[in-house]
Amino acid sequence: HEVRYGCLREDECFYAHSLVELKVWILQNETGISHDAIAQESKRYWQNLEGNAPGAQVLGSQIMPGSLNMKIKFVCAQCLRNGQVIEPDKNRKYCSAKARHSWTKDRRAMRVMSIERKKWMNIRPLPTKKQMPLQFDLCNHIASGKKCQYVGNCSFAHSPEEREVWTYMKENGIQDMEQFYELWLKSQKNEKSDDVASQSNKENGKQIHMPTDYAEVTVDFHCWMCGKNCNSEKQWQGHISSEKHKEKVFHTEDDQYCWQHRFPTGYFSICDRYMNGTCTEGSSCKFAHGNAELHEWEERRDALKMKLNKARKDHLIAPNDNDFGKYSFLFKDLN
């Protein structure tokens, strides 16, 4: 599911979601090593590697070195897999979506926007290799305008921005995204302090503070699927009950690339007339035209059920709502 259209079971899935995760699981199974032990061993390895490299810098608790001419933000990785860009709440404990995913290091994703291209790009973690390359190159597939065909984590950059970030991390001894995030966070706090001091000097103490200046932004009624904010429980219930919202629950832009046959009609059996070569209804026939189409219908029905369960888990569909519009026939056996 993860490879084909994004696994909807997320952390509850029993299967590996990448080649690296599979290798880590095999290592743990064979040696009994824990996650923390792997992380500590990796840190020691990187520290030794960087310490032996010429011109290596020890960052410690310093603010981000040098200059990376980009806007940077960190967003919820789980929401990003669903195509939604959600930043953390004020306290940086949860993402600001209705689902409120934990804001932990394994659930953060980095995005940057270069000043030249004016487009936000996702940045993958720095490739883990025994020996860092002298320079990072663009992936040939990406450079030719195609999708990367590499199974696993491609060690070539998937955008000029990613190549620039990786180069910056390598040159400044930043070992992973967690270290980058901590340095970025400190630099943000420093910039904020400078902005506050500058603003205070300009105003000379004459600013009139309104009550709304201190109001926290509400995140209780935000739909990450539709990008809509609601001001009340009533408005929220109206939104998640709407046909437009429910269509978002089941439909994704990638559907046209994932499936080869017709959309399921609700009749999960093969057309006898088609098998005999006498069916004249073509695409209007309510039965499957062959084993391949029937198999895809069943697989697609299962995928739709998974999407529904995820939406319910994220509280994007009311627990007692069984009206799915044009999708209702798919879920006769669900409840």
C-alpha positions in Angstrom: 0.0 0.0 0.0 2.8 2.5 0.9 4.5 1.9 -2.4 1.3 2.1 -4.5 -0.8 4.9 -3.0 0.4 5.6 0.6 -0.4 3.2 3.4 -3.4 4.4 5.4 -2.6 2.3 8.4 0.4 4.5 9.1 2.2 3.4 12.3 -0.3 0.5 12.9 0.9 -1.3 9.7 2.8 -4.5 10.2 4.8 -4.1 6.9 7.9 -2.1 6.3 7.3 1.2 4.5 10.8 1.5 3.0 13.9 -0.5 2.3 15.7 1.2 5.2 13.0 0.3 7.6 13.0 -3.3 6.5 16.8 -3.5 7.0 16.5 -2.0 10.5 13.8 -4.5 11.4 16.0 -7.4 10.2 19.0 -6.1 12.2 16.9 -5.8 15.3 15.4 -9.3 14.8 18.9 -10.8 14.4 20.8 -8.9 17.1 18.1 -7.7 19.5 19.4 -4.1 19.3 17.0 -1.3 20.4 16.1 1.8 18.5 18.0 4.0 21.0 21.1 1.8 20.6 21.0 2.2 16.8 20.6 5.9 17.1 23.5 6.2 19.6 25.8 4.0 17.4 24.9 6.1 14.3 25.8 9.3 16.2 29.1 7.9 17.3 29.8 6.8 13.7 29.0 10.3 12.3 31.0 12.1 14.9 34.1 10.0 14.1 33.5 10.4 10.4 33.1 14.2 10.6 35.9 14.5 13.2 38.3 13.0 10.7 37.2 15.1 7.8 39.2 18.2 6.9 37.7 21.4 8.1 35.1 19.7 10.3 33.1 22.0 12.5 31.7 21.2 16.0 28.3 22.9 16.1 27.4 22.2 19.7 24.7 24.6 20.8 25.6 27.4 18.3 23.1 29.0 16.0 22.9 27.8 12.4 26.2 28.6 10.7 26.7 30.3 7.3 23.7 31.3 5.2 21.2 29.1 3.4 19.3 31.5 1.1 15.9 29.8 1.6 12.8 29.9 3.6 12.5 26.9 5.8 9.6 25.3 7.7 8.9 22.0 9.4 5.5 20.3 8.9 3.7 17.2 10.1 5.0 14.2 8.1 1.8 12.2 8.5 -0.4 15.0 7.2 2.1 15.6 4.3 1.7 12.0 3.2 -2.0 12.9 2.7 -1.1 16.0 0.7 -1.7 18.4 3.5 0.9 20.9 4.8 0.2 21.3 8.5 2.6 23.1 10.9 2.8 22.5 14.7 0.6 24.2 17.3 1.9 27.0 19.5 3.5 24.7 22.0 5.1 22.4 19.4 3.5 19.3 21.0 1.1 18.4 18.3 0.4 19.3 14.7 -2.4 21.8 14.3 -4.7 19.5 12.3 -7.8 18.0 13.8 -6.0 14.7 14.2 -3.3 16.4 16.4 -0.5 14.0 15.5 2.4 14.1 18.0 5.1 16.6 17.1 8.1 14.1 17.5 11.3 13.9 15.5 10.1 10.9 13.4 6.9 12.8 12.5 8.4 16.0 11.2 9.2 16.8 7.6 11.3 19.6 6.2 10.2 22.0 3.4 12.1 24.8 1.8 11.5 27.5 -0.7 14.3 29.1 -2.7 14.2 32.8 -3.3 14.6 32.1 -7.1 12.0 29.5 -7.7 9.3 30.6 -5.2 8.1 27.0 -4.7 8.0 24.9 -1.6 9.9 21.6 -1.9 10.0 18.6 0.4 13.5 17.7 1.6 14.4 14.2 2.4 17.0 13.3 5.1 20.6 13.3 4.2 21.6 10.0 2.6 23.5 7.7 5.1 26.6 6.4 3.3 29.9 5.1 4.6 31.6 7.9 2.8 30.0 11.1 1.8 30.4 12.1 -1.9 32.5 15.1 -2.8 29.3 16.7 -4.2 25.6 15.8 -4.5 24.1 15.4 -7.9 20.5 15.5 -9.2 18.8 12.2 -9.8 18.8 11.4 -13.6 15.1 10.5 -13.6 14.1 13.8 -11.9 16.5 15.8 -14.1 14.7 14.4 -17.2 11.3 15.3 -15.8 10.4 11.7 -14.8 9.5 10.0 -11.6 12.4 8.4 -9.7 12.3 4.6 -10.4 14.7 3.6 -7.6 13.2 1.2 -5.0 14.3 2.4 -1.6 15.9 5.8 -0.7 17.5 7.3 -3.7 20.8 8.9 -2.7 20.6 11.5 -5.5 18.9 14.8 -4.9 15.3 15.2 -6.1 15.4 18.9 -6.6 18.0 21.7 -6.7 16.8 22.8 -3.3 17.4 19.3 -1.8 20.9 19.3 -3.3 21.6 22.7 -1.8 20.3 21.7 1.7 22.3 18.4 1.6 25.5 20.3 0.6 24.9 22.8 3.4 24.5 20.0 6.0 27.6 18.2 4.7 29.8 21.3 4.7 28.6 22.3 8.2 28.8 18.9 9.9 25.0 18.7 10.4 24.4 15.0 10.7 20.7 14.6 10.5 17.3 16.4 10.3 16.9 16.4 14.1 20.1 18.4 14.5 19.1 20.7 11.7 15.7 21.2 13.3 17.2 22.1 16.7 19.6 24.6 15.1 16.8 26.1 13.0 14.5 26.4 16.1 17.2 28.3 17.9 17.8 30.6 15.0 14.0 31.3 14.8 13.9 32.3 18.5 16.9 34.6 18.0 15.2 36.2 14.9 12.0 36.6 16.9 13.8 38.3 19.8 15.5 40.7 17.4 12.2 41.5 15.7 10.5 42.2 19.0 13.4 44.5 20.2 13.4 46.4 16.9 9.6 46.8 17.0 9.7 48.0 20.5 12.3 50.7 19.7 10.2 51.9 16.8 7.0 52.3 18.8 8.6 54.0 21.8 6.1 52.4 24.1 3.1 54.1 22.4 1.5 51.0 20.9 -2.1 50.2 22.1 -2.5 46.5 22.6 -5.8 45.0 21.5 -7.2 41.9 23.2 -7.0 40.1 19.9 -3.2 40.6 19.9 -3.0 37.9 22.5 -5.7 35.5 21.2 -4.5 32.1 20.3 -5.3 30.8 16.9 -7.9 28.1 17.2 -7.0 24.7 15.7 -10.0 22.8 16.9 -11.9 22.9 13.6 -9.4 22.6 10.8 -10.0 20.1 8.0 -6.6 19.0 6.6 -8.3 17.3 3.6 -10.1 20.4 2.4 -7.9 23.1 4.0 -11.0 24.6 5.6 -11.2 26.3 9.1 -14.5 26.3 10.9 -15.5 28.7 13.6 -17.9 26.6 15.6 -19.0 23.0 16.2 -22.2 23.5 14.2 -20.2 24.8 11.2 -17.7 21.9 11.5 -20.5 19.3 11.6 -22.0 20.9 8.5 -18.7 20.8 6.7 -17.9 17.1 7.4 -21.4 16.1 6.4 -21.2 17.8 3.0 -20.9 15.9 -0.3 -17.8 17.9 -1.3 -16.0 16.9 1.9 -16.9 13.3 1.6 -15.7 13.2 -2.0 -12.3 14.3 -0.6 -12.4 11.4 1.8 -12.5 8.8 -1.0 -10.9 10.5 -4.0 -7.3 11.5 -4.6 -5.6 13.0 -7.6 -3.5 9.9 -8.1 -6.5 7.6 -8.6 -6.3 8.0 -12.4 -2.7 6.6 -12.3 -3.3 3.8 -9.7 -6.2 2.0 -11.4 -6.6 0.6 -14.9 -10.2 -0.6 -14.9 -13.7 1.0 -14.4 -14.8 2.3 -11.1 -16.6 -0.4 -9.1 -20.3 -0.7 -9.7 -21.1 -2.5 -6.5 -21.7 -5.9 -8.1 -18.6 -7.9 -7.4 -19.0 -10.8 -9.8 -18.0 -11.5 -13.4 -20.4 -10.9 -16.2 -21.4 -14.3 -17.7 -22.3 -12.8 -21.0 -18.9 -11.1 -21.2 -17.2 -14.5 -20.7 -19.4 -16.0 -23.5 -18.6 -13.0 -25.7 -22.2 -11.8 -25.9 -22.3 -8.8 -23.6 -23.4 -5.7 -25.5 -23.4 -3.2 -22.6 -19.7 -2.4 -22.7 -18.7 0.1 -20.0 -22.3 0.4 -18.8 -22.4 -3.2 -17.6 -22.7 -3.5 -13.9 -20.7 -6.7 -13.7 -16.9 -7.1 -13.9 -15.5 -7.8 -17.4 -13.0 -10.5 -16.5 -10.9 -11.6 -13.5 -8.5 -8.7 -13.6 -11.3 -6.1 -13.4 -13.0 -8.0 -10.5 -9.7 -8.3 -8.6 -9.1 -4.5 -9.0 -12.7 -3.7 -7.9 -12.2 -5.8 -4.7 -8.8 -4.2 -4.1 -10.3 -0.7 -4.7 -13.2 -1.4 -2.3 -10.7 -2.4 0.4 -8.7 0.8 -0.2 -11.8 2.9 0.1 -12.7 1.3 3.4 -9.3 2.0 4.7 -9.7 5.7 3.7 -13.0 5.8 5.5 -11.6 4.3 8.6 -8.7 6.8 8.6 -11.1 9.7 8.2 -13.2 8.4 11.1 -10.0 8.0 13.2 -9.0 11.6 12.5 -12.6 12.7 13.3 -13.3 13.9 9.8 -16.5 11.9 9.6 -19.1 11.7 12.3 -19.1 8.2 14.0 -22.8 7.7 13.2 -22.7 9.0 9.7 -23.5 6.2 7.2 -24.5 8.4 4.2 -21.7 8.2 1.7 -23.6 9.5 -1.3 -22.5 7.8 -4.5 -20.1 5.6 -2.5 -22.8 4.2 -0.2 -23.2 0.9 -2.2 -19.6 0.0 -1.4 -20.2 -0.1 2.3 -23.3 -2.2 2.8 -21.3 -4.8 4.8 -19.2 -2.3 6.7 -21.5 -1.6 9.6 
